Amino acid sequence: MPTYRQILRINEKYARDNGKEPSAVKRLLMHYSNLDHTKLINNMNKTMSQTRYQQFLRSVDEYIIKNRPVQHITENEYFYGYEFKVNGDVMIPRFETEELVDYTLEYLEKYFPNHTHINVLDIGTGSGCLAITLAKENDRVIATGTEISESALFKAKQNRDKLDADVTFHEGNLIEPVKDQTFDVIISNPPYIPNNEKLEAVVKDYEPSIALYGGKDGLDFYRKMIPAIKPLLNKEFLIAFEHASHHNKALKKLFKQEFKNIQIFHKKDMQGKDRMTFVKNK
């Protein structure tokens, strides 16, 4: 049997030769060897069991030849330091969305310093990563998530139970399951890709289309949500939306059509793109 060092070298080259990320190969090797990064480095000259080696090789082919996301092979992804279960029923949590959480946590402290409890609604929760992370990171948060997909909601509940988070999930479209409740904060990362936009095969073929596409211009869900959430907001409120980088002006216009006496501010992600819009009452 080859050593971990040999396995990694050969399969990283296999990935590079096919235009794939060598780092994904290392992640798969860590998964099937059940070794974290440090232990893998310290065991480079040791050999892998035949069974695990064959599982690893099959997974590498799935990634390189079939374009299957590594996160679907390992059935997990880390978000804000927490391990979330994922599969083809939910969007894989993105690094950029961690920035939405970062800013929201900052604004919870800034705008709700005297609130004993902060009621947060996550619309279209998917894996539950937003609602769960906010609840884990701020013990004043009482989080609720809505999701139209029954299979996605099942995964969100699995993540909630696994991470021991105090979050309530409801099945239904947008705000329908919670239309009789009110919230201090409403957060969402809805589908915002235009229907005709071409996507990489790894996204188009494996991630749920219901979580990707937002109509002809990608704004359909914002047009539905922005007027619908007005009755759900408490007197002091914060709205936090992730969106495509070119949607900031359109979102500002939509908010101004529906709300008066508000502050609207956009935030850039680490790549310098306008990816987040926040709205606060004056």
MARSEKOL-330302 format. One line per 2 residues: number of its first residue (from 1); for each residue x, y, z of N, C-alpha, C. Coordinates in steps of 0.001 Angstrom, whole numbers, plus 500000, padded with zeros to 6 digits. Example, Ala and Ser with C-alpha at 12.3 -4.5 7.8 and 13.67 -1.06 7.14 Angstrom:
2
1> 513190 494310 507800 512300 495500 507800 513200 496700 507800  512850 497750 507080 513670 498940 507140 512900 500030 507870
END
This chain:
282
1> 500834 498803 500000 500000 500000 500000 500878 501261 500000  500475 502282 499247 501239 503531 499251 501069 504273 500572
3> 502000 505142 500874 501909 505960 502079 500960 507135 501831  500588 507790 502911 499742 508982 502784 500421 510026 501901
5> 501729 510142 502036 502477 511117 501237 502350 510795 499737  502521 509525 499404 502410 509112 498006 500986 509283 497480
7> 500026 508902 498305 498615 509030 497913 498285 510490 497622  498722 511365 498501 498417 512788 498356 499096 513363 497122
9> 500363 513048 496917 501105 513585 495780 500471 513161 494446  500162 511881 494325 499588 511360 493075 498222 511966 492788
11> 497390 512070 493801 496013 512513 493579 495876 514031 493511  496790 514754 494143 496810 516199 493946 497196 516524 492505
13> 498137 515770 491944 498511 515966 490544 497329 515623 489624  496617 514553 489959 495424 514151 489222 494404 515295 489201
15> 494253 515949 490338 493309 517079 490426 493796 518246 489573  495049 518620 489731 495591 519753 488966 495510 519508 487466
17> 495808 518291 487041 495778 517951 485616 494374 518058 485024  493379 518000 485898 491986 518080 485437 491314 519387 485850
19> 492128 520373 486212 491580 521682 486532 490802 521734 487825  491121 520863 488760 490429 520808 490048 491363 521248 491177
21> 490769 521480 492340 491528 521995 493473 492252 520874 494223  493578 520930 494308 494308 519926 495090 493897 519914 496566
23> 493496 521064 497073 493078 521140 498484 491873 520245 498758  491036 520034 497736 489872 519163 497908 490308 517720 498098
25> 491387 517321 497414 491923 515971 497565 492406 515756 498994  493119 516754 499525 493588 516635 500913 492406 516519 501875
27> 491359 517291 501602 490167 517225 502469 489550 515820 502429  489494 515229 501251 488951 513877 501126 489848 512862 501825
29> 491156 513033 501718 492078 512119 502388 491928 512219 503904  491781 513427 504407 491558 513606 505841 490266 512930 506277
31> 489236 513059 505439 487935 512480 505776 488012 510958 505847  488603 510331 504830 488615 508869 504781 489697 508241 505660
33> 490689 509013 506035 491695 508508 506969 491309 508784 508416  490284 509647 508576 489843 510068 509908 490970 510751 510676
35> 491745 511555 509929 492845 512307 510524 492638 513792 510271  492870 514613 511285 492816 516052 511034 494118 516484 510356
37> 494241 517758 510055 495386 518231 509266 496711 517920 509949  496793 518207 511232 498047 517988 511967 498412 516508 512018
39> 497425 515657 512292 497698 514221 512377 498077 513650 511018  497460 514181 509959 497826 513712 508623 499292 514045 508331
41> 499703 515269 508642 501093 515678 508424 502056 514788 509206  501668 514447 510433 502541 513635 511288 502561 512162 510907
43> 501624 511760 510023 501540 510343 509643 501789 510120 508150  502488 511060 507513 502684 511013 506072 503394 509746 505586
45> 504220 509158 506422 504979 507975 506000 504275 506665 506343  503092 506751 506905 502323 505547 507234 501394 505200 506076
47> 500884 503982 506103 500011 503522 505024 498549 503541 505458  497687 503569 504466 496241 503609 504667 495686 502191 504513
49> 494623 501869 505216 494025 500551 505043 493466 500412 503626  493423 499203 503121 492953 498954 501761 491525 499439 501562
51> 490682 499163 502547 489271 499547 502436 489116 501056 502336  489776 501774 503228 489674 503232 503226 490336 503827 501979
53> 491387 503197 501527 492071 503670 500323 491145 503581 499111  490438 502490 498976 489514 502329 497855 488348 503310 497958
55> 487869 503564 499167 486808 504564 499361 487298 505947 498954  488510 506254 499350 489109 507540 498998 489231 507693 497489
57> 489737 506670 496797 489914 506745 495346 488587 506946 494629  487552 506270 495099 486224 506446 494486 485732 507872 494682
59> 485990 508415 495865 485525 509777 496154 486279 510801 495306  487570 510559 495063 488349 511465 494218 487792 511468 492795
61> 487438 510300 492294 486837 510225 490955 485483 510936 490913  484718 510803 491974 483428 511504 492035 483646 513010 491936
63> 484650 513489 492644 484947 514919 492636 485495 515381 491292  486476 514666 490758 487174 515119 489562 486398 514799 488281
65> 485882 513602 488167 485228 513180 486932 483746 513560 486903  483060 513385 488032 481611 513635 488064 481247 515027 488565
67> 482255 515817 488966 482033 517184 489455 481202 517247 490732  481161 516174 491475 480377 516175 492708 481089 517003 493763
69> 480389 517916 494435 481044 518737 495458 481643 517888 496580  482806 518272 497013 483453 517561 498121 482546 517535 499341
71> 481824 518632 499578 480965 518717 500754 479842 517684 500706  479395 517324 499503 478369 516293 499380 478960 514904 499590
73> 480214 514736 499241 480876 513444 499453 481098 513218 500945  481612 514236 501620 481879 514111 503058 480634 514367 503904
75> 479620 514973 503273 478336 515311 503921 478507 516284 505077  479464 517197 504939 479604 518228 505959 480324 519442 505379
77> 480102 520578 506035 480826 521804 505719 480912 522640 506980  482040 523308 507155 482209 524166 508323 481747 525580 507977
79> 481008 526160 508911 480516 527524 508755 480652 528213 510099  481438 529260 510119 481677 530050 511333 482210 529168 512471
81> 482966 528136 512089 483566 527249 513076 482695 526091 513496  481479 526020 512999 480556 524939 513335 480436 523974 512159
83> 480334 522697 512474 480217 521689 511419 478748 521430 511101  478367 521701 509866 476986 521513 509428 476879 520315 508486
85> 475829 519554 508667 475527 518457 507746 474909 519054 506479  475383 518617 505325 474844 519106 504058 474670 517940 503088
87> 473787 518144 502135 473627 517199 501028 472991 517957 499868  472477 517244 498886 471905 517890 497722 470597 518609 497972
89> 470070 518523 499181 468801 519188 499504 468990 520626 499970  470230 520996 500293 470480 522338 500827 471676 522966 500114
91> 471687 524287 500102 472865 524999 499600 474041 524763 500541  475199 524564 499972 476405 524458 500792 476716 525837 501362
93> 476847 525981 502679 477178 527291 503258 478466 527849 502673  478426 529132 502309 479574 529782 501687 480351 530622 502686
95> 481637 530729 502418 482506 531558 503260 482014 533003 503298  481540 533507 502133 481091 534904 502065 479930 535170 503012
97> 479088 534157 503219 477921 534341 504078 478318 534462 505548  479507 533983 505898 480005 534192 507256 480129 535688 507556
99> 480396 536475 506508 480512 537919 506707 479159 538543 507033  478095 537989 506470 476750 538444 506830 476492 538205 508314
101> 476926 537070 508807 476796 536758 510236 477649 537712 511062  478877 537947 510620 479783 538850 511338 479149 540227 511554
103> 478675 540818 510473 478079 542152 510566 476808 542135 511414  476007 541101 511244 474762 541028 512009 475042 540937 513500
105> 476001 540126 513888 476364 540028 515309 476856 541370 515845  477620 542067 515036 478098 543397 515424 476925 544347 515642
107> 475951 544311 514742 474815 545229 514837 473848 544843 515958  473812 543582 516323 472979 543190 517466 473478 543886 518727
109> 474784 543947 518890 475353 544614 520058 475179 546129 519975  475266 546662 518779 475196 548108 518597 473772 548640 518728
111> 472807 547936 518147 471446 548462 518059 470473 547880 519081  470840 546781 519722 469941 546172 520710 470662 545917 522034
113> 471364 546927 522557 472181 546698 523755 471374 546404 525010  470134 546879 525040 469334 546728 526255 468248 545673 526131
115> 468237 544948 525030 467241 543891 524842 467681 542621 525581  466807 542132 526454 467095 540863 527118 467070 539720 526122
117> 466107 539808 525192 465990 538812 524137 465910 539535 522792  466499 538935 521772 466435 539477 520416 465806 538407 519532
119> 464612 538678 519044 463902 537716 518217 464349 537845 516765  464903 536765 516230 465477 536764 514886 464725 535779 514004
121> 464387 536229 512807 463757 535357 511812 464706 535174 510637  464975 533929 510288 465790 533577 509124 464851 533013 508063
123> 464650 533753 506967 463719 533344 505916 464460 532523 504873  463949 531312 504611 464612 530414 503671 465872 529839 504281
125> 465741 529182 505395 466883 528835 506250 467822 527796 505660  467344 526934 504748 468219 525927 504141 468818 524994 505174
127> 470128 524972 505274 470821 524122 506251 470645 524621 507676  470107 525833 507815 469946 526429 509141 471162 527180 509618
129> 472155 527381 508740 473434 527922 509204 473315 529331 509776  472447 530180 509208 472329 531540 509736 471659 531543 511110
131> 470487 530942 511194 469742 530945 512459 470525 530254 513570  471097 529107 513256 471828 528334 514264 473072 529078 514731
133> 473817 529639 513804 475054 530338 514178 474760 531567 515024  473742 532347 514653 473395 533524 515447 472978 533120 516857
135> 472219 532031 516967 471781 531569 518290 472955 531057 519121  473921 530412 518469 475082 529896 519189 476026 531016 519618
137> 476118 532057 518794 477093 533121 519047 476570 534208 519984  475257 534334 520107 474680 535368 520978 473558 534741 521781
139> 473754 534616 523088 472772 533900 523900 471492 534692 524137  471443 535940 523645 470195 536702 523723 469284 536431 522526
141> 469814 535785 521518 469053 535538 520296 468065 534393 520490  466816 534665 520126 465793 533623 520018 465501 533488 518528
143> 465990 532417 517928 465980 532305 516472 464856 531414 515968  464297 531840 514843 463273 531090 514126 463670 531026 512658
145> 463446 529886 512031 463747 529753 510612 462565 529203 509854  462344 529705 508640 461301 529157 507774 461954 528561 506532
147> 461308 527535 505985 461858 526862 504811 460726 526129 504083  460639 526343 502773 459566 525719 501992 459853 524254 501678
149> 461139 523880 501652 461531 522519 501293 461532 521615 502526  460718 520575 502477 460641 519651 503601 461974 518944 503829
151> 462641 518564 502747 463921 517857 502881 465014 518778 503418  465001 520044 503006 465968 520994 503543 465707 521232 505029
153> 464439 521324 505384 464084 521557 506782 464536 520395 507666  464440 519198 507137 464924 518025 507872 466409 518162 508179
155> 467173 518645 507188 468611 518817 507389 468886 519934 508403  468099 521015 508339 468261 522108 509298 468011 521618 510730
157> 467005 520789 510900 466694 520265 512232 467794 519325 512718  468356 518549 511792 469501 517707 512157 470658 518560 512670
159> 470929 519651 511974 472029 520538 512384 471736 521195 513721  470502 521626 513908 470122 522221 515194 470361 521251 516335
161> 469915 520001 516160 470047 519014 517228 471513 518645 517446  472266 518516 516353 473678 518156 516457 474468 519234 517195
163> 474138 520495 516915 474875 521610 517501 474231 522138 518784  473146 521496 519193 472456 521870 520437 472111 523359 520453
165> 471442 523790 519387 471062 525200 519255 469584 525376 519562  469257 526480 520183 467868 526787 520539 467224 527549 519375
167> 466759 526809 518381 466156 527394 517187 464868 526653 516865  463841 527412 516480 462574 526828 516059 462460 526920 514544
169> 462134 525795 513904 461992 525788 512455 460545 525508 512059  460100 526181 510993 458745 525994 510476 458802 525733 508978
171> 457966 524807 508506 457881 524544 507076 456835 525463 506448  457221 526116 505359 456290 526991 504667 457010 528017 503823
173> 456273 528707 502990 456845 529656 502049 457110 531005 502702  458351 531450 502660 458757 532767 503155 458230 533012 504568
175> 457338 534004 504755 456886 534346 506112 455588 533650 506495  455024 532854 505594 453698 532273 505833 453568 531580 507190
177> 454547 530784 507631 454377 530073 508908 454449 530978 510138  454937 532226 509983 455141 533089 511154 454446 534434 510981
179> 453433 534502 510134 452825 535788 509800 452114 536446 510971  451887 535704 512050 451239 536284 513235 452247 536637 514322
181> 453547 536546 514022 454587 536851 514991 455308 538140 514603  456085 538677 515546 456912 539861 515247 458352 539581 515656
183> 459274 540333 515016 460700 540069 515196 461483 541376 515257  462607 541303 515941 463531 542437 515988 464447 542440 514766
185> 464817 541246 514332 465769 541102 513226 465221 540104 512220  465293 540462 510949 464965 539524 509874 466187 539414 508973
187> 466631 538200 508776 467825 537939 507979 467493 536928 506896  468135 537058 505754 467872 536098 504678 468999 536109 503656
189> 469279 534938 503139 470170 534768 501992 469372 533984 500951  468456 534659 500270 467511 533955 499388 468131 533618 498036
191> 467439 532868 497206 467923 532622 495845 467993 533941 495075  469145 534220 494447 469246 535506 493740 469993 535403 492405
193> 470154 534198 491902 470799 534031 490598 469749 534149 489496  469951 534990 488483 468998 535080 487371 468804 533719 486699
195> 467575 533461 486271 467235 532139 485742 468104 531692 484572  468539 532649 483750 469294 532275 482549 470807 532354 482730
197> 471263 532604 483947 472706 532717 484177 473353 531336 484158  474469 531221 483466 475179 529953 483384 476004 529737 484648
199> 475895 528533 485185 476614 528189 486407 477589 527051 486154  478584 526948 487023 479497 525820 486955 478714 524534 487187
201> 479161 523457 486551 478468 522175 486680 478384 521715 488128  479437 521992 488893 479450 521551 490292 478314 522194 491090
203> 477870 523381 490669 476746 524060 491321 475432 523654 490667  475364 523795 489354 474115 523558 488617 473609 522129 488766
205> 474513 521162 488739 474111 519757 488730 473858 519183 490112  474351 519843 491159 474286 519209 492475 473579 520028 493555
207> 473479 521335 493376 472822 522120 494423 471369 522354 494035  470466 522465 495003 469026 522547 494705 468671 523825 493951
209> 468013 523675 492807 467672 524842 491982 466749 525797 492731  465937 525259 493634 465007 526095 494401 465766 527092 495277
211> 467018 526768 495597 467838 527650 496439 468780 528524 495626  468730 528384 494299 469665 529125 493455 469015 530276 492702
213> 467899 529993 492029 467380 530927 491032 466310 531859 491600  466466 533149 491252 465572 534177 491783 464810 534936 490719
215> 464430 534257 489635 463653 534923 488592 464525 535496 487494  463887 536211 486576 464572 536723 485390 465776 537592 485738
217> 465635 538454 486742 466733 539337 487127 467330 538991 488488  466845 537913 489100 467360 537490 490394 466764 538196 491589
219> 465755 539046 491365 465199 539868 492450 463806 539431 492912  463294 538340 492367 461912 537945 492667 461653 537786 494156
221> 462571 537144 494866 462327 536881 496290 462387 538152 497123  463212 539094 496733 463270 540371 497451 461975 541153 497229
223> 461453 541098 496019 460188 541785 495730 459044 541217 496563  459104 539928 496830 458065 539295 497653 458294 539562 499139
225> 459547 539481 499562 459839 539569 500989 459693 540973 501551  460188 541964 500824 460281 543309 501408 458913 543859 501827
227> 457878 543794 500990 456566 544249 501496 455965 543298 502528  456261 542007 502406 455642 541022 503294 456143 541111 504727
229> 457401 541541 504914 457960 541524 506266 457573 542740 507096  457007 543760 506465 456679 544985 507213 455846 544730 508470
231> 454765 543941 508374 453946 543729 509586 454640 542882 510649  455733 542237 510303 456420 541347 511236 457485 542055 512063
233> 457769 543307 511725 458878 544004 512361 458439 544776 513601  459230 544669 514651 458983 545471 515843 459385 546922 515576
235> 459080 547803 516539 459351 549226 516354 460833 549471 516075  461698 548815 516825 463128 548867 516565 463495 547588 515813
237> 464045 547731 514619 464294 546535 513821 465580 546654 513009  466040 545495 512580 467177 545393 511671 466845 544336 510625
239> 467101 544666 509360 466948 543709 508261 468332 543474 507676  468658 542207 507421 469978 541853 506883 469790 540889 505720
241> 470162 541338 504517 470013 540512 503318 471359 540329 502622  471617 539114 502182 472713 538887 501245 472137 538953 499835
243> 472957 539359 498857 472457 539514 497495 473615 539530 496516  473298 539521 495234 474325 539641 494209 474948 541033 494278
245> 476206 541146 493871 476934 542398 494048 476334 543569 493280  475602 543300 492212 475024 544388 491411 473585 544709 491809
247> 473106 544110 492898 471713 544305 493302 471526 545396 494352  472608 546015 494815 472468 546946 495949 471560 548126 495628
249> 471681 548704 494449 470850 549856 494090 469389 549453 493939  469157 548286 493348 467781 547805 493173 467126 547535 494523
251> 467891 546955 495467 467336 546692 496792 467032 547992 497528  467917 548954 497402 467676 550254 498038 466367 550863 497531
253> 466134 550768 496248 464903 551291 495654 463680 550536 496176  463776 549213 496251 462653 548413 496743 462323 548750 498196
255> 463349 548927 499021 463111 549282 500425 462477 550665 500547  462936 551618 499768 462393 552973 499853 460949 553047 499370
257> 460564 552128 498503 459177 552074 498048 458237 551608 499151  458755 550803 500072 457900 550186 501086 458057 550788 502486
259> 459219 551357 502785 459501 551831 504136 459793 553328 504152  459431 553955 505265 459792 555343 505513 460650 555397 506777
261> 461420 556465 506898 462253 556675 508093 463161 555481 508392  463937 555121 507388 464875 554017 507562 466288 554448 507160
263> 467254 553743 507696 468642 553881 507272 468996 552634 506452  469597 552843 505302 470001 551728 504451 471513 551799 504273
265> 472197 550720 504568 473633 550725 504366 474080 549396 503780  475015 549503 502831 475542 548340 502139 476932 548019 502684
267> 477253 546738 502675 478563 546297 503123 479218 545435 502045  480513 545626 501891 481263 544841 500921 481816 543579 501563
269> 481964 542536 500738 482604 541329 501239 484121 541486 501144  484848 540451 501470 486308 540545 501509 486925 540715 500119
271> 486134 540461 499074 486590 540691 497705 486240 542089 497208  485680 542896 498098 485333 544264 497739 484038 544393 496970
273> 483187 543378 497002 481921 543411 496276 480772 543722 497235  479820 544542 496778 478641 544859 497589 477741 543632 497652
275> 477794 542917 498767 477067 541658 498879 476039 541643 499994  475984 542711 500810 475072 542720 501952 474393 544073 502074
277> 473105 544048 502331 472356 545275 502583 471673 545157 503939  471831 546188 504750 471221 546249 506078 470274 547449 506124
279> 469157 547257 506781 468158 548317 506930 467801 548437 508403  467838 549673 508892 467554 549964 510313 466545 551082 510398
281> 465636 550983 511352 464706 552092 511581 465461 553297 512123  464992 554504 511777 465627 555723 512303 465128 556005 513718
END
